[in-house]
Amino acid sequence: MSGDTRGKIIDGKAISAEYRAELKEEVTKLKSENPGFAPGLAIVQIGDRDDSNRYIKHKLAAAEEIGITANHYKLPRSITIQEALNKINELNNDPKVHGIIVQMPPDSDVPMDQDTLANAVIPSKDVDGLHVHNAGKLARGELDSCFVPCTPKGCMVLLRRSGVEVEGKRAVVMGRSKIVGAPMSDLLRGHNATVTVCHSRTKVPATVVAEADIVVVAIGKARMVKRDWIKDGAVVIDCGINFIDDETAKSGRRLVGDVDFNDVKEVASQITPVPGGVGPMTVAMLMSNTLEGAKRTLTKENTDQWKIRYLPITPLSPIPSDIDISRAQTPKDVAEIAQELCLLPSEIDFYGKKKAKVSLRILDRLKDQPNGKYVVVAGITPTPLGEGKSTTTIGLCQALGAHINKNVFACVRQPSQGPTFGIKGGAAGGGYSQVIPMEEFNLHLTGDIHAITASNNLLAAAIDARMYHEATQTDKALYGRLVPAKNGVRQFSPIQMNRLKKLGIDKTNPDDLTDDEINKFSRLDIDISTLTWQRVMDTNDRYLRKITIGQSPTEKGITRETQFDITVASEIMAILALTSSLRDMRERLGRIVIASDKSGNPVTAEDVGVSGALTVLMKDAIRPNLMQTLEGTPVFVHAGPFANIAHGNSSILADKIALKLVGKDGFVVTEAGFGADIGMEKFFNIKCRYSGLQPNAVVLVATVRALKMHGGGPTVVAGQPLPKEYNEENLELLEAGFCNLRKQIENASFFGVPCVVAINRFGTDTDNELQLIQTLAKGAGAYDAVVATHFSQGGAGAALLASALEKACQQPSSFQFLYDLKLPIEEKIAIIARKIYGADGIELSEEAQKKVDRYRSQGFNDLPICMAKTHLSLSHDPTKKGTPTGFTLPIRDVRASVGAGFLYPLIGTMSTMPGLPTRPCFFDIDIDPETEVITGLF
């Protein structure tokens, strides 16, 4: 036997150094391609074992060398297992951590089960490969989707880099531990070796080993394997770590393996020494697994296409009721949707099985992800029946997702429960294009509207209580109660410090204020004639439109007239829709102006001292709600401000998160309330101004019946049959009414955004009518005009619309605002009136001009304008259809939503508390006490 062909040393130190250099190069490249990103490793240690400290030191040094961010979490020996599990779970939820190891064994006062600790690490971060999930995948041969334990992985790298062919060879693994033996045998089998495992119960193991081409030894017995066990020319990998006495060694002992190295090297073709063989590879493989975990995370974040399970539908004719269609579909669990969207466990909180809230932290994690295409759905001036904007929004998203395979999110408003139990019924889209489950969508959802109600009414209660206390106490008594002594010490709260700063009082000791400063600080001195803050509730109740409060004898005769609004009319709802972060929400809530003081200065929620508490009540409501469409595409349901006295759009936060999640080739489709002259104009001038987002296209919904109405057709009345003109072909009436659609196309063009007209087809529409609209719309400047049948056919009925939209979004966009915020308030109002409504000009009432002057003096001139007018006409007169001209727009009043960030001129009378009709929807709503199935929601 030649010495040149036997006993070749497999140098683990050299191979490890080479491997680590490659890892360092790969990490450097990964960081350069993904600025701000770094692979992250968390090492959890329980106790203070010396050997553990040494091992961790090596791991931290290797991580630093390679460029991996490694953090060592050293927990005390006294820690309980639950506290340890809590720490592991915290790291599981940290998106910057891609790998977690728990250093074994735990050195705790109370024994801890190692399997419990190992399995607490989520499989996607289990870089030790010890979780049962990873072990199971390894056993099944799914090597590409699991983490392989570090020592077995290191052995395979040694074999591969030493030129050893594994496939087809006979391999014996000595030992069956969870860390080395068992996974090693699985790994060899996964690489197509024929594997036998020897263990403590194996009879005559030497005869088994003697048949092997490859031998991996991990039995924990010093130099047990001799040369007569090894077949001539076999490859031997020694994983053993044993100490034996050695008087020649400085420490008195020496490290050896499970193989008698000097003896076996005479027959083995290649062999690993101990030390210097497998050991150096283990740490390198830990770094490799951590890098792999980081790459998997990036792949998920940068994946162009979601792996999503769409829900099939089978449209029926005649079309069943909305609730029957909803019930016929089996929705996915929202956990499945979260997984399809690649959300992290820490980024979602489930509210039952079909809805959830998502974390704003998604925006931080995906901050470098490019936004998708941003689309707003608006409509022509509608009939009282509505023209199907919500249905079109949902149908379009079902088409984009389930039928042309694009990442897509619908972002819609949450409906008020007032109309649900009043006259309108549910509002989740309709037919085969709706949000499901319908009952969840239309009822409490996750409680956001209740949070707004509580927050709004806390502020209302605080205002009345403050006016009462100021009216019944001296300055000294009032100040003493506002800043009481606690344990003999008086101090201002942080929110009181804010008020001192606003008043220009540069003092921090409550005892240092002068009598004049005490008076200024303690008294808001509200001018009750300017008080605008009302209480709210989410129920239609006409008897709350005007009430008297303070009639109890305990209020000492301090009464006043006030009213309730419906909750969605609250400024806090508008704030929710326009806020960009929790910090921004806190500031906006503080800026709410509830009245002026008797000197004409604005009094804010911050002055009342309640804005921090309002934010606490809203801390969960700020997170968007995740649901799904009938065909399984994702939907964010978030915020639901009025479309007249507010801007009528869903939240900025939902849009921003959705745009990151869909990726650069995806679509986010949101809906603007009422006609394009109201909802679309506010979307552009208010929502986009605060969000900084630039839309790619407008989808403008039109119907044959609405255009006939604008052409001079008979009056359309909700609840009554349509006159025959709407059910028969009438091209003359249709063409006459096209003027309204032409004007809304022009309105979209003012903002420099391509416009696609969606013709929502009804069963009575004729082909000639539809073709006429298409021809006229394209001639008026629409990028395209497409007939859609999504109500009856679902996404398939909007597939052509989706294709047209995709092409429109590829067109150049020169988005611009309609007016400069620095212009005078009157001029901004006039620009909207002239350009969007077609008015000759505006006329401000004496009261309106007085308010404009006040707001200008209070520093609110530069806020955007939110026009509150009828949605049933381009003018202020709901009876004027088509495209009215030659009118002057009367401005009855101007009010301020300073927290939300706009001024709203009132054109006509706006009801903010609907009433119940003679026969409300609730007559039909009930629940089966056995099955808990709800009936009567439309």
PyMOL commands that set and color helices and strands:
alter all, ss='L'
color gray80, all
select helices_A, chain A and resi 12-33+50-66+81-92+114-120+123-125+132-139+143-145+150-161+181-190+205-209+227-229+261-264+279-302+322-328+334-340+345-347+361-365+389-403+417-421+438-442+448-472+475-482+494-503+510-512+515-522+528-530+542-544+553-555+567-569+571-578+582-591+605-608+611-617+652-662+676-691+704-710+724-726+731-749+767-779+790-808+825-837+846-857+921-924
alter helices_A, ss='H'
color red, helices_A
select strands_A, chain A and resi 8-9+40-46+69-75+99-102+170-174+194-198+214-217+235-238+242-245+253-256+270-271+348-350+356-358+373-379+408-412+429-430+433-436+485-486+489-490+535-537+547-549+560-562+564-566+593-596+602-604+625-629+634-637+667-671+697-702+755-760+784-788+841-844+888-891+893-897+902-906+926-927+934-935
alter strands_A, ss='S'
color yellow, strands_A
deselect
rebuild
show_as cartoon
